Amino acid sequence: MKLLVINGPNLNMLGIREKNIYGAETYEDLKHLIEKTFAEKGIEGEIYQSNHEGDLVDRIQQAYFDGTNGIVINPAAYTHTSVAILDALKAVMLPAVEVHISDVKEREDFRQISYAGKACVKTIMGKGFQGYVEAIEYLVEHYK
């Protein structure tokens, strides 16, 4: 099984930005946890991060052609604005799980809409970094 974990804008700033929301752990800490989970599950995985919407769309599309079996995606701020990411997820038709470190339902009004989530089989939010582990486990269990 091959999984792709995609992280959107500003997630590379974890550990620096809004620690009261996202905690003090860094993006490197997150990558380490994801890589450890891949190894424990015996699956091939890739972690991709970009601050640019088009780059995220390109990587989602590439997943269709490179043998990826599922996507874990934290679109970050693009969650609430990007029809392009929604359309890319719909186009590739790969099972995808949306992850958010914080519980966006408890945040600002504008964060209540998730375009990307409309193309995902599951959304996990408010579980911190552990949400990524849960998302990977879900895809392995349901789509292997």
MARTOR-581297 format. One line per 4 residues: for each residue x, y, z of N, C-alpha, C. Coordinates in Angstrom, 1 decimal, padded with zeros to 4 digits. Layout:
BEGIN
X/Y/Z/X/Y/Z/X/Y/Z | ...;
***
This chain:
BEGIN
000.8/-001.2/000.0/000.0/000.0/000.0/000.9/001.2/000.0 | 000.4/002.2/-000.7/001.2/003.5/-000.8/000.3/004.7/-000.5 | 000.7/005.5/000.5/-000.1/006.6/000.9/000.6/007.9/000.7 | -000.1/008.9/000.5/000.4/010.3/000.4/-000.2/011.2/001.5;
000.7/011.8/002.2/000.2/012.8/003.2/000.5/014.2/002.7 | -000.5/015.0/002.5/-000.4/016.4/002.0/-000.7/017.4/003.1 | 000.2/018.3/003.2/000.0/019.4/004.2/000.0/020.8/003.5 | -000.9/021.6/003.7/-001.1/022.9/003.1/-000.3/024.0/003.7;
-000.7/025.2/003.4/000.0/026.4/003.8/000.2/026.6/005.3 | 001.4/027.0/005.7/001.8/027.4/007.0/002.0/026.2/008.0 | 001.7/025.0/007.6/002.0/023.9/008.4/003.4/023.7/008.6 | 004.2/024.1/007.7/005.7/024.1/007.9/006.1/025.0/009.1;
005.2/025.8/009.6/005.5/026.8/010.7/005.1/026.2/012.0 | 004.7/025.0/012.1/004.2/024.4/013.3/005.4/024.5/014.4 | 005.0/024.8/015.6/006.0/025.0/016.6/006.4/026.5/016.8 | 006.0/027.3/015.8/006.3/028.7/015.8/005.0/029.5/015.8;
004.0/029.1/015.0/002.8/029.8/014.9/001.7/029.4/015.9 | 001.0/030.3/016.4/-000.1/030.1/017.3/-000.1/028.8/018.2 | 000.9/028.8/019.0/001.1/027.6/019.9/-000.1/027.3/020.8 | -000.9/028.3/021.0/-002.1/028.1/021.8/-003.1/027.3/021.1;
-003.0/027.2/019.8/-003.9/026.4/018.9/-003.3/025.2/018.5 | -002.0/025.2/018.0/-001.4/024.1/017.4/-000.3/023.4/018.2 | 000.0/024.0/019.4/001.0/023.4/020.3/002.4/023.8/019.9 | 003.4/023.2/020.6/004.8/023.6/020.5/005.5/022.6/019.6;
004.9/021.5/019.2/005.6/020.5/018.4/005.8/021.1/017.0 | 006.9/020.7/016.4/007.3/021.3/015.1/006.8/020.4/013.9 | 007.0/021.0/012.7/006.7/020.2/011.5/007.6/019.0/011.4 | 008.8/019.2/011.8/009.7/018.0/011.8/009.2/016.9/012.8;
008.7/017.3/013.9/008.1/016.3/014.8/006.9/015.6/014.2 | 006.1/016.3/013.4/005.0/015.7/012.7/005.5/014.8/011.7 | 006.4/015.2/010.9/007.0/014.3/009.9/007.5/013.0/010.5 | 008.2/013.2/011.6/008.8/012.0/012.2/007.7/011.0/012.7;
006.6/011.5/013.2/005.5/010.7/013.7/004.9/010.0/012.5 | 004.7/010.7/011.4/004.1/010.1/010.2/005.0/009.0/009.6 | 006.3/009.3/009.5/007.2/008.3/009.0/007.3/007.1/009.9 | 007.2/007.3/011.2/007.2/006.1/012.2/005.9/005.3/011.9;
004.8/006.0/011.7/003.6/005.2/011.5/003.6/004.4/010.2 | 004.2/005.0/009.1/004.4/004.3/007.9/005.2/003.0/008.1 | 006.3/003.2/008.8/007.2/002.0/009.1/006.5/001.0/009.9 | 005.7/001.4/010.9/005.0/000.4/011.8/003.9/-000.3/011.0;
003.3/000.3/010.1/002.2/-000.3/009.3/002.8/-001.0/008.1 | 004.1/-000.9/007.8/004.7/-001.6/006.7/004.2/-001.1/005.3 | 003.9/000.2/005.3/003.4/000.8/004.0/004.4/001.8/003.5 | 004.3/002.0/002.2/005.2/003.1/001.5/004.4/004.4/001.7;
005.1/005.4/002.0/004.4/006.7/002.2/005.3/007.9/001.8 | 004.6/008.9/001.5/005.3/010.2/001.2/004.6/011.3/001.9 | 005.4/012.3/002.4/004.9/013.5/003.0/005.2/014.6/002.1 | 004.2/015.4/001.8/004.4/016.6/000.9/003.8/017.8/001.5;
004.5/018.9/001.5/003.9/020.2/002.0/004.2/021.3/001.0 | 003.2/022.2/000.8/003.4/023.4/000.0/002.5/024.5/000.5 | 003.0/025.7/000.3/002.2/026.9/000.7/001.4/027.4/-000.5 | 001.5/026.6/-001.7/001.0/027.1/-002.9/-000.2/026.2/-003.4;
-001.3/026.7/-003.7/-002.5/026.0/-004.1/-002.2/025.1/-005.3 | -001.6/025.7/-006.3/-001.4/024.9/-007.6/-000.5/023.8/-007.4 | 000.5/023.9/-006.5/001.5/022.8/-006.2/000.7/021.7/-005.5 | -000.2/022.0/-004.6/-001.0/021.0/-004.0/-001.9/020.2/-005.0;
-002.5/021.0/-005.9/-003.4/020.4/-006.9/-002.5/019.5/-007.8 | -001.3/020.0/-008.2/-000.4/019.1/-009.1/-000.1/017.8/-008.4 | 000.2/017.9/-007.0/000.6/016.7/-006.3/-000.5/015.7/-006.2 | -001.7/016.2/-006.0/-002.9/015.4/-005.9/-003.1/014.7/-007.2;
-003.0/015.4/-008.3/-003.2/014.8/-009.7/-002.1/013.8/-009.9 | -000.8/014.1/-009.5/000.3/013.1/-009.7/000.0/011.8/-009.0 | -000.7/011.9/-007.9/-001.0/010.7/-007.1/-001.8/009.6/-007.9 | -002.6/010.1/-008.8/-003.4/009.2/-009.6/-002.5/008.4/-010.5;
-001.4/008.9/-011.0/-000.5/008.2/-011.9/000.7/007.5/-011.3 | 001.0/007.7/-010.0/002.1/007.1/-009.4/001.9/005.9/-008.4 | 000.7/005.4/-008.5/000.4/004.2/-007.7/-000.1/004.5/-006.3 | -000.4/005.7/-006.0/-000.9/006.0/-004.6/-002.2/005.4/-004.4;
-002.4/004.8/-003.2/-003.7/004.1/-002.9/-004.6/005.0/-002.1 | -004.1/006.0/-001.4/-004.9/006.9/-000.6/-004.2/008.1/-000.2 | -005.0/009.1/000.2/-004.4/010.4/000.5/-004.9/010.9/001.9 | -004.0/011.3/002.7/-004.3/012.0/004.0/-004.0/013.5/003.7;
-005.0/014.4/003.9/-004.8/015.8/003.5/-005.2/016.7/004.6 | -004.3/017.6/004.9/-004.6/018.8/005.7/-004.4/020.0/004.8 | -005.5/020.4/004.2/-005.4/021.6/003.3/-005.2/022.9/004.0 | -005.2/022.9/005.3/-005.0/024.1/006.1/-006.0/025.2/005.7;
-005.5/026.4/005.4/-006.4/027.5/005.1/-007.1/027.3/003.8 | -006.6/026.5/002.9/-007.3/026.2/001.6/-008.5/025.3/001.9 | -008.6/024.7/003.0/-009.8/024.0/003.4/-011.1/024.8/003.1 | -011.0/026.0/003.4/-012.2/026.9/003.4/-012.4/027.8/002.2;
-011.4/027.6/001.2/-011.4/028.5/000.1/-011.2/027.8/-001.3 | -010.7/026.6/-001.3/-010.2/026.0/-002.5/-011.1/025.0/-003.2 | -011.8/025.5/-004.2/-012.6/024.6/-005.0/-011.6/023.8/-005.9 | -010.5/024.4/-006.2/-009.5/023.7/-007.0/-009.0/022.4/-006.4;
-008.7/022.4/-005.1/-008.3/021.2/-004.3/-009.4/020.2/-004.3 | -010.7/020.7/-004.0/-011.8/019.8/-004.1/-011.9/019.1/-005.4 | -011.8/019.9/-006.5/-011.9/019.3/-007.8/-010.8/018.3/-008.1 | -009.6/018.6/-007.6/-008.5/017.6/-007.8/-008.7/016.3/-007.1;
-009.2/016.4/-005.9/-009.5/015.2/-005.1/-010.6/014.4/-005.8 | -011.6/015.1/-006.3/-012.7/014.4/-007.0/-012.2/013.8/-008.3 | -011.3/014.5/-009.0/-010.8/014.0/-010.3/-010.0/012.7/-010.1 | -009.2/012.6/-009.1/-008.4/011.4/-008.9/-009.1/010.2/-008.3;
-010.2/010.5/-007.6/-011.1/009.4/-007.1/-010.3/008.5/-006.1 | -009.3/008.9/-005.5/-008.6/008.1/-004.5/-009.2/008.4/-003.1 | -009.3/007.3/-002.3/-009.9/007.6/-001.0/-009.0/008.6/-000.2 | -009.6/009.6/000.4/-008.9/010.6/001.1/-009.5/010.9/002.4;
-008.6/011.2/003.4/-009.1/011.5/004.7/-008.6/012.9/005.0 | -009.5/013.8/005.4/-009.1/015.2/005.8/-008.7/015.2/007.2 | -007.6/015.9/007.5/-007.2/016.0/008.9/-006.9/017.5/009.3 | -007.3/017.8/010.5/-007.1/019.2/011.0/-006.5/019.0/012.5;
-005.4/019.6/012.7/-004.8/019.5/014.1/-005.8/020.1/015.1 | -006.3/021.3/014.8/-007.3/021.9/015.8/-008.7/021.4/015.4 | -009.6/021.7/016.3/-011.0/021.5/016.1/-011.6/022.7/015.4 | -011.7/022.7/014.1/-012.1/023.9/013.4/-013.6/024.3/013.6;
-014.3/023.3/014.1/-015.7/023.6/014.5/-015.8/024.6/015.7 | -014.8/024.7/016.4/-014.7/025.6/017.6/-014.0/026.9/017.3 | -013.7/027.1/016.0/-013.0/028.3/015.6/-013.9/029.3/014.9 | -013.3/030.2/014.1/-014.0/031.3/013.5/-015.1/030.8/012.5;
-016.1/031.6/012.3/-017.2/031.3/011.4/-016.7/030.9/010.0 | -015.7/031.6/009.5/-015.3/031.3/008.1/-014.6/030.0/008.0 | -014.3/029.3/009.1/-013.6/028.0/009.1/-014.6/026.9/009.1 | -015.9/027.2/009.1/-016.9/026.2/009.2/-017.2/025.4/007.9;
-016.7/025.9/006.8/-017.0/025.3/005.5/-015.7/024.6/005.1 | -015.8/023.3/004.7/-014.7/022.6/004.2/-015.0/022.1/002.8 | -014.4/022.7/001.8/-014.5/022.3/000.4/-013.9/020.9/000.2 | -012.6/020.8/000.6/-011.9/019.6/000.4/-012.6/018.4/001.1;
-013.2/018.6/002.2/-013.9/017.6/003.0/-015.0/017.0/002.2 | -015.6/017.7/001.2/-016.7/017.2/000.4/-016.2/016.0/-000.5 | -014.9/015.9/-000.7/-014.4/014.8/-001.5/-013.7/013.7/-000.7 | -013.8/013.8/000.7/-013.1/012.9/001.6/-014.0/011.9/002.2;
-013.5/010.7/002.5/-014.3/009.7/003.1/-014.5/009.8/004.6 | -013.6/010.7/005.1/-013.6/010.9/006.6/-012.9/012.2/006.9 | -013.3/012.8/008.0/-012.6/014.0/008.5/-012.3/013.8/009.9 | -011.1/014.1/010.3/-010.6/014.0/011.7/-010.1/015.3/012.1;
-010.6/015.8/013.2/-010.2/017.2/013.7/-010.1/017.2/015.2 | -009.2/018.1/015.6/-009.1/018.3/017.1/-008.3/017.3/017.8 | -007.6/016.4/017.1/-006.8/015.4/017.8/-005.3/015.6/017.7 | -004.9/016.8/017.3/-003.5/017.1/017.2/-002.8/016.3/016.2;
-001.6/016.0/016.4/-000.8/015.2/015.5/-001.4/013.7/015.4 | -002.0/013.3/016.4/-002.5/011.9/016.5/-003.6/011.7/015.4 | -004.2/012.8/015.0/-005.2/012.7/013.9/-004.6/012.1/012.6 | -003.3/012.4/012.3/-002.7/011.9/011.2/-002.5/010.4/011.3;
-002.2/009.9/012.5/-002.0/008.5/012.7/-003.4/007.8/012.5 | -004.4/008.4/013.1/-005.8/007.8/012.9/-006.2/007.8/011.4 | -005.8/008.8/010.7/-006.2/008.8/009.3/-005.4/007.7/008.5 | -004.2/007.6/008.8/-003.4/006.5/008.1/-004.0/005.1/008.5;
-004.2/004.9/009.7/-004.8/003.6/010.2/-006.2/003.4/009.5 | -007.0/004.4/009.4/-008.3/004.3/008.7/-008.1/003.8/007.3 | -007.2/004.5/006.5/-007.0/004.1/005.1/-006.4/002.7/005.0 | -005.5/002.3/005.9/-004.9/001.0/005.8/-006.0/000.0/006.1;
-006.8/000.2/007.1/-007.9/-000.8/007.5/-008.9/-000.9/006.4 | -009.3/000.2/005.8/-010.5/000.2/004.9/-010.1/000.0/003.4 | -008.9/000.2/003.0/-008.6/000.2/001.6/-007.4/-000.7/001.2 | -006.9/-001.5/002.1/-005.7/-002.3/001.8/-006.1/-003.5/000.9;
***
